[in-house]
Amino acid sequence: MKNLAALVLVLGLAGVAFAGVKAGSQITIRVMSAKVMKNPKFIGTAAASLSRGDALTVKEVKGDWYRVEGAAKGWIHKTNVVEGKVELSTTPGGGSSGGASRDEVELAGRGFTPQIEAKYRDENPNLDFSHVDSIEATGIDPGELQAFVDEGGLGGGQ
């Protein structure tokens, strides 16, 4: 009987270990902005840019990359998403539960919203945000980046 219980426990833990994002899973963007790529690699052409909270459906899993459809079609890396559909509440505290849900805390912890940043700037007029603004405005042309990778034999970030 102990052996049967141990076997059931091991199989149950193995099922949890192998559970995760698979074709058909709903995922949500958890970072401020994320690029959906045309191919499953970091360096290349972006198919779209998505914002925190955008929902996608996984069509295929290839290593750490998900081929997705929904707000955009293409490939997104697993570090940009959280599994499941995230429902944000407009009620303070997340509704009747008396607190924010795990998903709301996850999304809220990913950075300033434009409204919070504007309020912070107003409350701190002596701070110099020019360096932050400069970094945020920086962009890299995907074609130039791909040429750099090709010329240097870097492998394309796969």
Buried (B, 14 or more C-beta within 10 A) or exposed (E): EEEEEEEEEEEEEEEEEEEEBEEEBBBBBBBEEBBBBBBBBBBBEBBBEBEBBBBBBBBEBEEEBBBBEBBBBBBBBBEBBBBBEBEBBEEEEBBEEEEBBEBBEBBEEBEEEEEEEEEEEEEEEEEEEEEEEEEEEEEEEBEEBBEEBEEEEEEBEE
